Amino acid sequence: MNRRSRKPVERSREEWYAFAREAVLRRLDVRARTRHELADALRGKEVPSDVAAAVLDRFEELGLVDDADFADQWVRSRQASRGLSRRALSMELRRKGVDEETIARSTAGVSEEDELEAATRLAVTRIRAGRGVESTRLTRRVLAALARKGYSSQICWQAIRAAQRELGEEETGQEGPEEI
């Protein structure tokens, strides 16, 4: 359909294929995408499903659409830049339509030590930014920030203690709850 007049767009299969191919290329030019994301975009452009499937199959054959590679790159990038936990990374990949097996393989490379290191970096940053705030309140704020990143309560408390040691601050002495 034409967006302005809402009339169905008359195209041959070849014209739809060329249209879909260009739409996919434009999206891939910006960043890598999952097959699911591209299929959603084509559905939004009202590309017939058989044409969309053919275009996406061809892009997969050429290696331009590869959900496993996308997931690996996404995990490395987001864990390094945003310090996200395996759980948060898994949720993001699920939203992008990556299957569970691929998610498990991609996030397996993020160890508990990697998570603790990233969580500690974030805790150090938050504690520094919160200087002057009462200790218990600051601890709650840092715990909340870490929990939003998807870290378990155990990792959160370990990161806070490590950050306090790194900054030479007195530890709160609070024992962490089992779950946040």
N, C-alpha and C positions, 0 to 999 in steps of 0.2 A: 504494500500500500504506500501511496505517496503521503508523506506526513501532513502536507498542507491540505490536500483535497480528500484524503482518505479513500482514494480510488485504488484498486489493486494495480500494481505495477506489472505491465505486460513485458515479460522477458522470456527469451528462449532459455533452455537449459545451459547452453554455452555462455549466454550473457550473464546468467545467474552465477555460473562457475567463475567467470572473470571478475564479477562484482565481489563475490565472496573471497576470492583469492586476494584481491587488492585490499579488502577490509582487514583480512588476517595479516597481510604484510605490513599495513600501517600500524597495527597494534604491536606486532613483533618488533617493529622499528623502534618503538619507545622502550620496551623491556620484554624480557622473556615472559611467557604466559603459559598457563596450563591449558590442556585441551578443553576442560570444562569452562574456563573463562572465555576462550575463543568461541566455543559453541553457544554460550549465553549471548555474546556480542552478535553473532550471526543470527540467532533467534530474534534478537531485538531489531535487527534489520530486515526481518521477515524473509530470510533466505530459506528456501524449501529444505526440509531436513535431510533429504537424500543428497542434495547438492552440498550442504554443509558437511555432512559425513564424508563425502568424497574428497572435498577440499582438505579437511582435517586429516584424513587418512594419508593423503599425498604429502602433506607437510610432515607427518610423522615418519613416513618412508624416507624423506629427505633429511630427517634428523633436526628439523627446525622447530618441531614441537615434541618435547620429551619431558614428560611429567617427572620421571626419576631424576633427571639432570636438574630440572627446575627446582625440585625439592631439596636436592643436595646444595645447590647454590643459595637457595633461600635460607636454609638453616645456617650455613656458614656466615652469610651476610648479616642476618638478623641477630644471631647470637653474638657476633663480634660487635656490631654497631649499637644494638639496643639492649644487649645483655639479657635476652629472653631465656626462660627456662624451656626444657624439653616439652613440658605440658603446654606452655603458651605457643611454642613453635608448632606443635601438633594441631592446636586449635586453628591457627592461621592457615596451615596447609589444608585442613579439612574444609575450611570456608572456601578455599580456592579449588576444591573438587579433587584433591589428590587422594588416592585410595589408601586404606589403612596399612597395607603391607609396605607400600612405598614410604609412607610417613614413618613407620617403625624403623625401616632401614636407614632413612636419612637422619633421624634424630638419635640413632644409636651411637653416632660419633660424638655426641655431646655427653661427656662424662660428668659424674657428680663433682669432680674437682673443677671442671670447667664452669659448672653452674655456681659453685661456691666462690670461685675467683671473680666471676662477673657480678654476683650478688654483693660481694665484698667491695668491689669498685663502686657500685651504686651506693652502698651504705656509707662509704667514706665521703662521697660527693654530697649525699643528703645530710650527713652529720655536720660537715663543714658549712653547708648552707644554713643549717639550723642553729649555729652558734648563738647563744643568748636565750634559746628556748629552754624551758625547764626540761630536765633530763627524761622524766617519764613520758612527757608529752612528745618529745623528740623521738624517743624510742618507738612510740606508737606510730608516729608519722613514717618513720623509716620502715617499720614492719609492714605498714599498709602499702608503701611504695613497692616493696619487694613482693608482697602477695599479689599485687596487680600485675607484676611481671611473671606470675605463675609459679613462684618458688614455694616449696613446702615449708611448713613452720620450722622444721629442723634446720634447713638451709638458711632460712631467715635469721634465726637466732645465732647460728654459727657465724654468719656474715657480719652481724652487728657486733658480736664479741671481737671478731678479727679486725673490724674497722676501728673499734675503740682502742684495741691494742696498737694498731698501726698509727693512730693519731695521738697515742700517749694519754688517752683519756681514761678516767676511772670507769670500769665496767658498771653497769646498772645493778648488777647483783640479782636481777630478776631472772627467774627461771621461765623459760618459754613454755607456753601452752602446747599441747599436742597438735592442735590444728588452729589455724588462724581463721 
